[in-house]
Amino acid sequence: MRIISSVITLSLLGSSTAFAPSSRTSKIVKQNPLQAVTVNGEDIKLLEEEYAKQDNEPKTVTVYESVVVPPAGIDLSKVSSLLTPAEAYQALAAKGEYNANASAVKTVFSAALGGAYVGMGAMLSLAVAGNSPALGAADPGLYKFLFGALFPVNLLLALQCGGQLYTGNTANMMAAVCEGKANVGDLARSWSLSWIGNFIGCTSFAVACKYAGVLEGGAGHLAAATLATKTSYELGPLFVKAMFCNWLVCLAVYLSMQAKDMTGKYLSIWLPVSCFVSIGFEHSVANMFLLPAGLMSTNDISIQTALFHNLLPVTVGNAVSGSLFVGAAMSFMYGKLGEEEVKEIAEIKEIKAEEKEQS
């Protein structure tokens, strides 16, 4: 029998492929599904002609499409290195539910740890970039990338070592609210407690770094310059920078939930976080370390200026993007906020299928 390239011939022994009838064609032909797979009308015609030569009786040939079937007893989802986007969203919402039920003491303690972890990454960037002034003068773009490339270690530590960040909670708590796993009161409580804990952890780590002498020299000069830059923006641009920043940060958290191995998690964190740092977007928790570090390195700017010209507006901007652009947006894509849309699409498909059958 002549079979062209779109027909796949398979061995019966050790086959891990099963076949399901195709819906691509209304013509039905009958043949052993473990012998060939046919996917277009030309093949059907060839098979019909071949059957006509072998037997004068009318025959039909069923068109089959290949479907991968795992060996018995093996769940492929358990050996995959990734969760699907929908599964990762459910994990994000579950994290929000966990945060909603955590005690105040545990939330603040976890957030304080997260703040210290953020300080570690920020201090690393200050120590290396701050002592590379020649690079900054010769190649400002590479200098910014160096600062950004070192920074993301803090989010890996926070996510994998028991830390909790206000910025990430803006997304996971909104996801939990959208899925009915938490309420607005839980959201406000988690945001407030995690912000306080982050502030305690970041400022304490900054004071410890100053005491230890690691904020001296180039690191101290860069901290002072960073403070001056961060408090010089107009409110509008500052707010937008804060929104874009936490959009990327919460996407980093979401992507890290998709990865099941440490390499995948770090890559999913490193790319978005180094992106926001290199561009110059504004992260409230990182600023809880950088602003105090700068204040301890210069007398030119007041605490009040640091709070009202940076930290508080950035906190609000971070909340808007994390909750809406990630938490609510992913609920619309994969959760309850998008259920009506899914139902409408299914109904449209059903109507079209009925119309096609009637015609």
C-alpha positions in Angstrom: 0.0 0.0 0.0 1.3 3.4 -0.9 1.6 5.7 2.1 3.0 9.3 1.7 5.0 11.3 4.2 2.1 12.4 6.4 1.4 8.7 7.4 3.4 7.5 10.3 4.1 3.7 10.5 4.7 2.3 14.0 6.0 -0.9 15.5 3.6 -2.8 17.8 6.4 -3.7 20.2 7.1 -1.3 23.0 5.0 1.4 21.5 4.2 4.3 23.8 1.8 6.0 21.4 -1.9 5.5 21.3 -4.3 6.9 18.8 -7.6 8.8 19.0 -10.0 9.4 16.1 -9.2 12.7 14.3 -11.8 15.5 14.2 -10.1 17.2 11.3 -12.0 15.3 8.6 -15.6 14.0 8.3 -14.5 11.0 6.2 -14.1 7.8 8.2 -11.9 4.9 7.0 -11.2 1.7 8.9 -7.8 0.2 9.5 -5.6 -0.9 12.3 -4.7 2.2 14.3 -1.3 0.8 15.3 -0.2 0.5 11.7 -0.5 4.0 10.4 -1.7 7.5 11.2 -3.3 9.6 8.6 -4.0 13.3 8.8 -5.3 14.6 5.5 -7.8 14.0 2.8 -5.3 12.9 0.2 -4.1 10.0 2.4 -7.7 8.9 2.9 -8.2 8.8 -0.8 -5.1 6.7 -1.3 -6.2 4.3 1.4 -9.7 4.0 -0.1 -8.2 3.2 -3.6 -6.0 0.6 -2.0 -8.9 -1.1 -0.2 -10.9 -1.0 -3.4 -8.2 -3.0 -5.2 -8.0 -5.6 -2.4 -11.8 -6.1 -1.9 -14.8 -5.1 -3.9 -16.9 -4.6 -0.7 -17.2 -1.0 0.5 -14.9 -0.3 3.4 -14.2 2.6 5.7 -10.9 3.7 7.2 -10.7 5.6 10.5 -8.3 8.5 10.6 -6.2 8.6 13.8 -4.0 11.1 15.4 -1.1 10.2 17.7 -1.4 10.8 21.4 1.6 10.3 23.8 0.8 7.9 26.6 3.2 7.5 29.5 4.1 4.0 30.8 1.5 2.6 33.2 1.8 4.1 36.7 3.9 7.1 35.8 2.6 10.6 36.3 4.5 12.8 33.9 3.7 16.0 35.9 5.8 14.6 38.7 8.9 14.2 36.6 8.5 17.5 34.7 10.8 20.3 35.8 8.1 22.9 35.4 4.6 23.7 36.6 2.2 25.0 34.0 1.3 28.8 34.2 -2.1 27.8 35.6 -0.6 25.5 38.2 1.9 28.2 39.2 -1.0 30.7 39.7 -2.8 28.3 42.0 0.5 27.9 44.0 0.7 31.7 44.2 -2.9 31.9 45.5 -2.1 29.1 48.0 0.9 31.1 49.2 -1.5 34.0 49.8 -3.8 31.8 51.8 -0.9 30.6 53.9 0.1 34.2 54.6 -3.5 35.1 55.5 -3.5 32.3 58.2 0.0 33.0 59.6 0.3 34.5 63.0 1.4 38.2 63.4 4.6 37.2 65.1 5.5 34.7 62.4 4.7 37.1 59.6 6.8 39.9 61.1 9.7 37.5 61.8 9.6 36.0 58.3 9.4 39.5 56.8 12.4 40.6 59.0 14.4 37.7 57.6 13.3 38.7 54.1 14.4 42.3 54.8 17.9 41.1 55.9 18.2 38.9 52.8 17.4 41.9 50.6 20.0 43.9 52.5 22.6 41.2 51.7 22.0 41.5 48.0 22.0 45.3 48.0 25.2 45.4 50.1 26.9 43.1 47.7 26.0 45.4 44.8 27.2 48.5 46.8 30.5 46.8 47.7 31.4 45.6 44.2 30.0 48.4 42.1 30.9 51.1 44.6 34.5 50.1 44.4 34.6 50.0 40.6 34.5 53.8 39.9 36.8 53.4 36.9 34.2 51.1 35.3 31.5 53.6 36.0 33.4 56.4 34.3 34.4 54.3 31.3 31.2 52.4 30.7 28.1 53.5 32.7 25.9 50.9 31.0 28.1 48.0 32.0 28.4 49.6 35.5 24.6 49.6 35.9 24.4 46.0 34.7 27.1 44.9 37.2 25.0 46.4 40.0 21.9 44.8 38.7 23.5 41.4 38.0 24.6 41.0 41.7 21.4 42.2 43.3 19.0 39.2 42.6 20.6 36.9 45.2 18.4 38.6 47.7 15.1 37.4 46.2 16.4 33.8 45.9 17.3 33.9 49.6 13.9 35.4 50.5 11.9 32.8 48.5 14.0 29.7 49.4 15.1 30.5 53.0 11.9 31.4 54.9 11.8 35.1 54.1 8.7 37.1 53.2 8.5 40.3 51.2 5.9 43.0 51.1 6.4 43.3 47.4 5.7 39.7 46.7 2.7 39.7 49.1 1.0 42.3 47.0 0.6 39.6 44.3 0.0 36.5 46.3 -2.5 38.1 48.7 -4.5 39.6 45.8 -4.5 36.2 44.1 -5.9 34.6 47.3 -8.6 37.3 47.6 -9.6 36.7 43.9 -9.8 33.0 44.5 -11.9 33.4 47.7 -9.1 32.0 49.9 -8.6 35.3 51.8 -10.5 38.6 52.3 -9.6 42.2 52.0 -8.9 42.4 55.8 -6.4 39.5 55.5 -4.7 41.3 52.6 -4.4 44.6 54.6 -3.0 42.7 57.6 -0.5 40.8 55.6 0.7 43.9 53.7 1.1 45.9 56.8 2.9 43.3 58.9 5.2 42.3 56.1 6.1 45.9 55.4 6.9 46.5 59.1 9.0 43.3 59.2 10.8 44.2 56.0 11.6 47.6 57.4 13.0 46.2 60.6 15.1 43.6 58.8 16.5 46.1 56.2 17.3 49.0 58.5 18.8 46.6 61.1 21.0 45.1 58.5 22.1 48.5 57.2 23.0 49.6 60.8 25.0 46.4 61.2 26.8 47.0 58.0 27.7 50.5 59.0 28.9 49.2 62.4 31.0 46.5 60.7 32.7 49.0 58.5 31.6 47.6 55.1 29.7 50.7 54.2 32.9 52.8 54.1 34.9 53.8 51.1 33.4 53.2 47.7 30.3 51.4 49.0 29.5 54.4 51.2 30.0 56.9 48.4 27.7 54.9 46.2 25.1 54.6 48.9 25.1 58.4 49.4 24.8 59.0 45.6 22.0 56.4 45.4 20.1 58.2 48.2 20.5 61.6 46.4 19.2 60.1 43.1 16.3 58.3 44.6 15.0 61.4 46.4 15.3 63.7 43.4 12.5 62.3 41.3 9.1 64.0 40.7 6.2 62.1 42.2 4.7 60.9 38.9 7.8 59.3 37.4 8.7 57.8 40.8 5.2 56.2 41.0 5.5 54.7 37.5 9.0 53.4 38.3 7.6 51.7 41.4 4.8 50.1 39.4 7.1 48.8 36.7 9.5 47.5 39.3 7.1 45.4 41.3 5.5 44.1 38.1 8.8 42.5 37.2 9.5 41.4 40.8 6.1 39.6 41.1 6.6 38.0 37.7 10.0 36.8 39.0 8.1 35.2 42.0 5.5 33.7 39.7 8.1 32.3 37.3 10.1 30.8 40.2 7.0 29.0 41.3 6.8 27.4 37.9 10.4 26.0 38.2 10.9 22.9 40.4 14.7 22.9 40.4 17.1 25.4 42.0 18.8 26.4 38.6 15.4 27.1 37.1 14.3 29.1 40.1 17.4 31.3 40.1 17.2 32.0 36.4 13.6 32.9 36.7 14.5 35.3 39.5 17.7 36.7 38.1 16.4 37.8 34.7 13.4 40.0 35.8 15.2 41.3 38.9 18.4 42.3 37.2 16.2 43.9 34.6 14.5 46.2 37.0 17.7 47.1 38.9 19.7 47.8 35.7 16.9 50.0 34.3 16.5 52.0 37.6 13.0 51.1 38.7 12.0 51.5 42.4 11.6 48.7 44.9 10.3 49.7 48.3 12.0 46.8 50.3 15.3 47.4 48.6 15.0 51.1 49.4 14.5 50.2 53.0 18.1 49.2 53.0 19.6 51.6 50.4 18.0 54.7 51.9 19.2 54.1 55.5 22.6 53.1 54.1 22.7 56.4 52.2 21.5 58.4 55.3 24.4 57.0 57.3 26.8 57.9 54.6 25.8 61.6 54.2 24.3 64.5 56.2 22.8 66.3 53.1 19.4 64.6 53.1 16.9 64.1 56.0 14.9 61.1 57.0 11.7 63.0 56.2 12.9 63.6 52.6 13.8 59.9 52.2 10.3 58.8 53.4 8.1 61.3 51.6 10.1 61.7 48.4 10.8 58.0 47.9 9.8 55.2 50.3 6.1 55.9 50.8 5.2 56.7 47.2 7.2 53.7 46.1 5.3 51.5 48.6 2.0 52.5 47.0 3.2 52.1 43.4 4.5 48.6 44.2 1.2 47.6 45.7 -0.8 48.8 42.6 1.3 46.8 40.1 1.8 43.7 42.2 -1.9 43.3 43.0 -3.4 44.4 39.7 -0.8 43.5 37.0 0.0 40.1 38.5 -2.4 38.9 41.2 -5.6 40.0 39.5 -4.3 39.7 36.0 -3.3 36.0 36.5 -6.7 35.3 38.2 -8.4 36.6 35.0 -6.1 34.4 32.9 -6.2 31.2 35.1 -8.5 31.7 38.0 -12.0 32.8 39.1 -11.9 36.3 37.6 -11.7 34.7 34.1 -14.3 32.0 34.6 -17.1 33.9 32.9 -14.8 34.5 29.9 -14.0 30.8 29.7 -17.7 29.9 29.9 -18.5 32.3 27.1 -15.7 30.9 24.8 -17.0 27.4 25.5 -20.5 28.4 24.6 -19.4 30.0 21.4 -17.5 26.9 20.4 -20.5 24.7 21.2 -22.8 26.9 19.1 -20.3 26.8 16.2 -20.0 23.0 16.4 -23.8 22.6 16.3 -24.0 25.0 13.3 -21.3 22.9 11.5 -23.1 19.7 12.2 -26.4 21.1 10.9 -24.8 22.3 7.7 
